[in-house]
Each structure stands twice: as C-alpha cells, then as structure tokens.
Amino acid sequence: MNSRLSILISERFIRQGGRRLGIRKIAEESGAHVSTVQRLMNNSIRRVPLDDLAKLCRYFDCQVGDILVYSPEPPAIME
C-alpha cells in the first residue's frame, strides 16, 4: 500500500489559498494520532488504525482509496 496523504494535503493547500497544513495541525484538527499522520506522510506506515483512517477520511472529505492505494511493489521507506 502507498499513501496519498501528501497529495491530499497539497490539494487542500491550494483550495485554501495557500494556508499551510502541518502534520500536527492535521492531527489536531482531524483527531488522528500525530504518529499515524507522520508515517502516512513518509509512506512508512505498516498498519493504519481504522479509527485514525476514518478521522482522516472525514477531515479530507474523501474515501479510504483516496488516502491508500494498492501497489504490488513495497514502498521505499524513508529514514
């Protein structure tokens, strides 16, 4: 699975006229854990808590498939 969270953040950034969205701000406003948001942004998450995924879907007004996309190749983990 690959995360598209950075794309959703960029799209929201454009829609909001350039208002910056940081990881902590997204976590605070959505109610998701900071570590979940951070790992999704870095595409380094192995498991996503379903409640955090639901909170992010509600926050971005999207479906799960807008955040996570299947890829047959494992993502490169950034360290």
N, C-alpha and C positions, 0 to 999 in steps of 0.2 A: 504494500500500500504506500502511496505517496500522498503527502499533504499539499493541499492547495490554499492553505490558510494565508500565506503571504500574498497570493493573488487577490483573495477576498479583501484583505486589508488595503491593498493598493487601490482596488475598485472603490472601496468606501472612502478612502483618502481623496480620490478625485471627485466623488459625488458630494463630499462635504466641503469642497472648495479649498482643499489643502490642509485641513485640520489634522495634525499628526496623531497617529494612534500607536501608542507604545504597548508593549506586552503587558505591563502592569495595569495600564488603563483598560485594556480589553478584558483582562481577568476581573478587574474590579467591577466594570460595567456589566459584564455577562454573568458573573458569579462562578465562572470556571476557575480551576486552580491555576495559579501562575505557572507552575511546572508543566502542566498539560499544554498551555498555550505556547510556552517557550519551546518545548520539544516538538510540537507540531510545526512551529515556525522553522525550526532547524531540521525538520524531517528526520528526527532521530527517535521518535516515539515507537515503542513496541506494542503497547496496549493503551487504548483510549478509554477512560471511564465513561460509560454510557451517559451518566448524568452530565458530565462536562461536555460531551458531544451534543447533547440536547440543548444545553445552555448556549453553546456557540451557534448552533443552528437557529435558535430563537433570536440571538443577538444580531446575526448577519442576515436573518430572514431568508434562510436557504435550506437545502436538503443535505443529508449526510454525504451524498455523492458530489456535492459542491465543495466539500471540505476534504474528503478522502477519495482517491482514485486508485483503482487496481492497476498494478504494473507487474508484469511477470519477472522483471529484474528487481532485486532488492535495492532500495535506495542507498546511495553512498552516505554514510554517517559522517557529519561534520564534527570535528572535535576541536 
